[in-house]
């Protein structure tokens, strides 16, 4: 995708010079339009679920978001646009803008974007089982102490769960000796 051609309004003497940009007759392309015209969709697996590997078709490209272009806002910095289009669907189903470096391969971007589920599960466990949301103190230091203790408990439980698995490569009890 080509970067937009922008122009600034000329200054009219005194006062603050205009900062709004003009796009002329150009209009940004929507993510749906770009996805439907895209070539090079790749089928990517991101993790093994309870019913086998989770996989779908993805397409990624670098874009400059142009939110509120009609207000004269300049386009944002270049980011990744990741689009998911399962083969069973008629149109793309999920879109994601992510600020990862431009040299990242698409497989890594997909895995990072899809790890959101695990993060939400961990956050739910922190709140429901370990009491992250039970702090009622008023000091900043007390809140940090509470959050640190909850996170340490979560790390301990995670390591204990992993240690009970067959092929886990770290045994914290053995490494301590």
ROKE-326127 format. One record per residue (C-alpha): residue number from 1; x, y, z. Coordinates in nm, 2 decimals, always signed. Each point is the difference from the previous one (the first is absolute). Layout:
{k->NUM&x->X&y->Y&z->Z}
...
***
This chain:
{k->1&x->+0.00&y->+0.00&z->+0.00}
{k->2&x->+0.13&y->+0.34&z->-0.09}
{k->3&x->+0.03&y->+0.27&z->+0.27}
{k->4&x->-0.26&y->+0.28&z->-0.05}
{k->5&x->+0.10&y->+0.33&z->-0.17}
{k->6&x->-0.06&y->+0.28&z->+0.26}
{k->7&x->-0.01&y->+0.37&z->-0.03}
{k->8&x->-0.01&y->+0.27&z->+0.27}
{k->9&x->-0.21&y->+0.31&z->-0.03}
{k->10&x->+0.21&y->+0.32&z->-0.06}
{k->11&x->+0.05&y->+0.23&z->+0.30}
{k->12&x->-0.21&y->+0.32&z->-0.02}
{k->13&x->+0.22&y->+0.25&z->+0.17}
{k->14&x->-0.03&y->+0.05&z->+0.38}
{k->15&x->-0.11&y->-0.27&z->+0.24}
{k->16&x->+0.08&y->-0.36&z->+0.03}
{k->17&x->+0.07&y->-0.18&z->-0.33}
{k->18&x->-0.25&y->-0.26&z->-0.10}
{k->19&x->+0.09&y->-0.36&z->+0.11}
{k->20&x->-0.28&y->-0.19&z->-0.17}
{k->21&x->+0.10&y->-0.20&z->-0.31}
{k->22&x->-0.20&y->-0.04&z->-0.31}
{k->23&x->-0.03&y->-0.33&z->-0.19}
{k->24&x->-0.15&y->+0.15&z->-0.31}
{k->25&x->-0.22&y->-0.25&z->-0.19}
{k->26&x->+0.18&y->-0.30&z->+0.17}
{k->27&x->-0.20&y->-0.21&z->+0.24}
{k->28&x->+0.14&y->-0.26&z->+0.23}
{k->29&x->-0.06&y->-0.37&z->-0.08}
{k->30&x->-0.20&y->-0.19&z->+0.25}
{k->31&x->+0.15&y->-0.31&z->+0.15}
{k->32&x->-0.28&y->-0.21&z->-0.16}
{k->33&x->+0.08&y->+0.14&z->-0.35}
{k->34&x->+0.37&y->-0.06&z->+0.05}
{k->35&x->-0.07&y->-0.36&z->+0.12}
{k->36&x->-0.23&y->-0.09&z->-0.29}
{k->37&x->+0.26&y->+0.12&z->-0.25}
{k->38&x->+0.29&y->-0.17&z->+0.18}
{k->39&x->+0.21&y->-0.28&z->-0.14}
{k->40&x->+0.21&y->-0.24&z->+0.19}
{k->41&x->-0.22&y->-0.12&z->+0.28}
{k->42&x->+0.18&y->-0.26&z->+0.22}
{k->43&x->-0.14&y->-0.27&z->+0.21}
{k->44&x->+0.16&y->+0.02&z->+0.34}
{k->45&x->-0.02&y->-0.21&z->+0.32}
{k->46&x->+0.05&y->+0.19&z->+0.32}
{k->47&x->-0.05&y->-0.26&z->+0.28}
{k->48&x->-0.13&y->-0.34&z->+0.08}
{k->49&x->-0.35&y->+0.01&z->+0.16}
{k->50&x->-0.21&y->-0.27&z->+0.16}
{k->51&x->-0.13&y->-0.12&z->-0.34}
{k->52&x->+0.32&y->+0.03&z->-0.20}
{k->53&x->+0.20&y->+0.28&z->-0.15}
{k->54&x->-0.17&y->+0.34&z->-0.03}
{k->55&x->+0.06&y->+0.14&z->-0.35}
{k->56&x->-0.14&y->+0.25&z->-0.24}
{k->57&x->+0.09&y->+0.21&z->-0.31}
{k->58&x->+0.18&y->+0.33&z->+0.06}
{k->59&x->+0.13&y->+0.29&z->-0.20}
{k->60&x->+0.22&y->+0.28&z->+0.14}
{k->61&x->+0.14&y->+0.32&z->-0.14}
{k->62&x->+0.14&y->+0.33&z->+0.13}
{k->63&x->-0.24&y->+0.29&z->+0.00}
{k->64&x->-0.03&y->+0.36&z->+0.12}
{k->65&x->-0.33&y->+0.04&z->+0.19}
{k->66&x->-0.19&y->+0.31&z->-0.10}
{k->67&x->-0.24&y->+0.03&z->+0.29}
{k->68&x->-0.20&y->+0.33&z->-0.03}
{k->69&x->+0.15&y->+0.10&z->-0.33}
{k->70&x->-0.31&y->+0.20&z->-0.07}
{k->71&x->+0.10&y->+0.23&z->+0.29}
{k->72&x->+0.34&y->+0.07&z->-0.16}
{k->73&x->+0.20&y->-0.24&z->+0.22}
{k->74&x->+0.32&y->-0.13&z->-0.16}
{k->75&x->+0.03&y->-0.38&z->-0.04}
{k->76&x->+0.15&y->-0.19&z->+0.30}
{k->77&x->+0.33&y->-0.18&z->+0.00}
{k->78&x->+0.03&y->-0.33&z->-0.20}
{k->79&x->-0.14&y->-0.30&z->+0.18}
{k->80&x->-0.10&y->-0.36&z->-0.09}
{k->81&x->-0.35&y->-0.07&z->-0.12}
{k->82&x->-0.07&y->-0.37&z->+0.07}
{k->83&x->-0.32&y->-0.14&z->-0.16}
{k->84&x->-0.15&y->-0.35&z->+0.08}
{k->85&x->-0.23&y->-0.16&z->-0.26}
{k->86&x->-0.10&y->-0.36&z->+0.08}
{k->87&x->-0.07&y->-0.21&z->-0.31}
{k->88&x->-0.35&y->-0.07&z->+0.13}
{k->89&x->-0.09&y->+0.37&z->+0.00}
{k->90&x->-0.11&y->+0.22&z->-0.29}
{k->91&x->+0.20&y->+0.31&z->+0.12}
{k->92&x->+0.28&y->+0.07&z->+0.24}
{k->93&x->-0.11&y->-0.03&z->+0.36}
{k->94&x->+0.28&y->+0.16&z->+0.21}
{k->95&x->+0.22&y->+0.30&z->-0.04}
{k->96&x->+0.29&y->+0.11&z->+0.22}
{k->97&x->+0.24&y->+0.30&z->-0.01}
{k->98&x->+0.32&y->-0.08&z->+0.19}
{k->99&x->+0.31&y->+0.21&z->+0.06}
{k->100&x->+0.25&y->-0.28&z->-0.04}
{k->101&x->+0.33&y->+0.06&z->-0.19}
{k->102&x->-0.02&y->-0.02&z->-0.37}
{k->103&x->+0.25&y->-0.30&z->-0.03}
{k->104&x->-0.23&y->-0.24&z->+0.20}
{k->105&x->-0.12&y->-0.30&z->-0.21}
{k->106&x->-0.37&y->-0.05&z->-0.03}
{k->107&x->+0.00&y->-0.32&z->+0.20}
{k->108&x->+0.15&y->+0.18&z->+0.30}
{k->109&x->-0.25&y->+0.28&z->-0.03}
{k->110&x->-0.29&y->-0.24&z->-0.01}
{k->111&x->+0.13&y->-0.19&z->+0.31}
{k->112&x->+0.04&y->+0.32&z->+0.19}
{k->113&x->-0.34&y->+0.13&z->-0.09}
{k->114&x->-0.17&y->-0.33&z->+0.08}
{k->115&x->+0.16&y->-0.03&z->+0.34}
{k->116&x->-0.26&y->+0.25&z->+0.12}
{k->117&x->-0.22&y->-0.29&z->+0.11}
{k->118&x->+0.27&y->-0.14&z->+0.23}
{k->119&x->+0.06&y->+0.35&z->+0.15}
{k->120&x->-0.37&y->+0.04&z->+0.07}
{k->121&x->-0.01&y->-0.34&z->+0.16}
{k->122&x->+0.29&y->+0.09&z->+0.22}
{k->123&x->-0.15&y->+0.33&z->+0.10}
{k->124&x->-0.33&y->-0.18&z->+0.08}
{k->125&x->+0.20&y->-0.24&z->+0.22}
{k->126&x->+0.18&y->+0.29&z->+0.17}
{k->127&x->-0.33&y->+0.16&z->+0.09}
{k->128&x->-0.22&y->-0.30&z->+0.08}
{k->129&x->+0.24&y->-0.24&z->+0.17}
{k->130&x->+0.29&y->+0.21&z->+0.13}
{k->131&x->-0.18&y->+0.31&z->+0.11}
{k->132&x->+0.14&y->+0.27&z->-0.23}
{k->133&x->-0.32&y->+0.20&z->+0.03}
{k->134&x->-0.02&y->-0.03&z->+0.39}
{k->135&x->+0.23&y->+0.28&z->+0.09}
{k->136&x->-0.18&y->+0.27&z->+0.21}
{k->137&x->+0.30&y->+0.20&z->+0.12}
{k->138&x->+0.07&y->+0.36&z->-0.08}
{k->139&x->+0.37&y->+0.03&z->-0.05}
{k->140&x->+0.19&y->-0.04&z->-0.32}
{k->141&x->+0.27&y->-0.20&z->+0.17}
{k->142&x->-0.26&y->-0.24&z->+0.15}
{k->143&x->-0.16&y->-0.05&z->-0.35}
{k->144&x->+0.33&y->-0.08&z->-0.15}
{k->145&x->+0.08&y->-0.25&z->+0.28}
{k->146&x->-0.34&y->-0.17&z->-0.05}
{k->147&x->+0.04&y->-0.02&z->-0.38}
{k->148&x->+0.35&y->-0.14&z->+0.03}
{k->149&x->-0.11&y->-0.27&z->+0.25}
{k->150&x->-0.29&y->-0.10&z->-0.23}
{k->151&x->+0.24&y->-0.02&z->-0.30}
{k->152&x->+0.25&y->-0.21&z->+0.19}
{k->153&x->-0.27&y->-0.24&z->+0.11}
{k->154&x->-0.11&y->-0.03&z->-0.37}
{k->155&x->+0.35&y->-0.06&z->-0.11}
{k->156&x->+0.04&y->-0.27&z->+0.26}
{k->157&x->-0.32&y->-0.17&z->-0.10}
{k->158&x->+0.09&y->+0.01&z->-0.36}
{k->159&x->+0.34&y->-0.16&z->+0.06}
{k->160&x->-0.15&y->-0.27&z->+0.22}
{k->161&x->-0.26&y->-0.08&z->-0.28}
{k->162&x->+0.27&y->-0.01&z->-0.26}
{k->163&x->+0.23&y->-0.21&z->+0.21}
{k->164&x->-0.27&y->-0.27&z->+0.03}
{k->165&x->+0.00&y->-0.04&z->-0.38}
{k->166&x->+0.21&y->-0.27&z->-0.16}
{k->167&x->+0.23&y->+0.19&z->-0.22}
{k->168&x->+0.05&y->+0.32&z->+0.20}
{k->169&x->+0.36&y->+0.10&z->-0.03}
{k->170&x->+0.04&y->+0.21&z->+0.31}
{k->171&x->-0.01&y->-0.14&z->+0.35}
{k->172&x->+0.03&y->+0.30&z->+0.24}
{k->173&x->+0.07&y->-0.23&z->+0.30}
{k->174&x->+0.30&y->-0.16&z->-0.18}
{k->175&x->+0.13&y->+0.34&z->-0.13}
{k->176&x->+0.01&y->+0.14&z->+0.35}
{k->177&x->+0.26&y->-0.25&z->+0.12}
***
